[in-house]
Amino acid sequence: MLGTPLSVPPPQDPIGRAIVNMFGGGPPPASDNPSELRGSAGSPHKVTGTARVIRSLDDADRIQPGDILVAEFAR
């Protein structure tokens, strides 16, 4: 997830809490390093590489082996 976190209270229902636990409670704080991009990961690992922002399937051919896919995610 990229951007400003929503100011929404945490869910009170068990399913909502499970989803927050799975995907995180929001984006991490912004970095002081302008070359560092932070967001919510699709897997629990840390990697370093070239981030490719893909806004549609029309851009998918830009992805190269070893790239980190950055895509929009609507909640």
C-alpha positions in Angstrom: 0.0 0.0 0.0 1.4 3.4 -0.9 0.1 6.7 0.2 -1.4 8.3 3.3 -3.1 6.0 5.8 -6.8 6.4 6.3 -8.0 7.6 9.7 -10.4 4.7 10.2 -10.7 3.0 13.6 -9.6 -0.6 13.7 -12.3 -3.2 13.0 -14.2 -4.7 16.0 -15.4 -7.9 14.3 -13.2 -11.1 14.2 -13.1 -11.2 10.4 -12.0 -7.6 10.1 -9.3 -8.1 12.8 -8.0 -11.2 10.9 -7.8 -9.2 7.7 -5.9 -6.4 9.4 -3.5 -9.0 10.9 -3.0 -10.6 7.5 -2.5 -7.4 5.5 -1.3 -5.0 8.1 -3.0 -2.0 9.7 -1.9 0.5 7.0 1.2 1.7 5.2 4.5 2.1 7.2 5.7 5.6 8.1 7.3 7.6 5.3 11.1 7.2 4.9 13.6 10.1 5.3 15.5 8.6 2.4 14.1 9.8 -0.9 15.3 6.7 -2.7 13.5 4.3 -0.4 10.0 3.2 -1.2 7.9 1.7 1.6 4.6 -0.1 1.3 2.7 -3.2 2.3 4.3 -6.4 0.9 2.6 -9.2 -0.8 5.0 -11.6 1.0 6.7 -11.5 4.3 10.3 -11.1 3.0 12.6 -8.1 2.5 14.2 -7.6 -0.9 16.3 -5.0 -2.7 15.8 -4.3 -6.4 14.3 -2.2 -9.1 10.7 -1.3 -8.3 8.4 -1.2 -11.4 5.1 0.7 -10.9 2.5 -1.1 -13.1 -0.8 0.7 -13.4 -2.5 -1.6 -15.9 -1.9 -4.9 -17.7 -0.8 -2.8 -20.7 2.4 -2.0 -18.7 3.1 -5.7 -17.8 5.7 -6.1 -20.5 7.9 -3.6 -18.6 8.5 -6.1 -15.8 11.9 -7.7 -15.9 13.1 -10.8 -14.0 14.2 -9.7 -10.5 12.0 -6.5 -10.5 9.7 -5.7 -7.6 6.2 -5.2 -8.7 4.4 -2.1 -7.3 0.7 -2.1 -8.1 -2.4 -0.4 -6.8 -4.5 -2.2 -4.3 -8.0 -1.1 -3.5 -9.4 -2.1 -0.1 
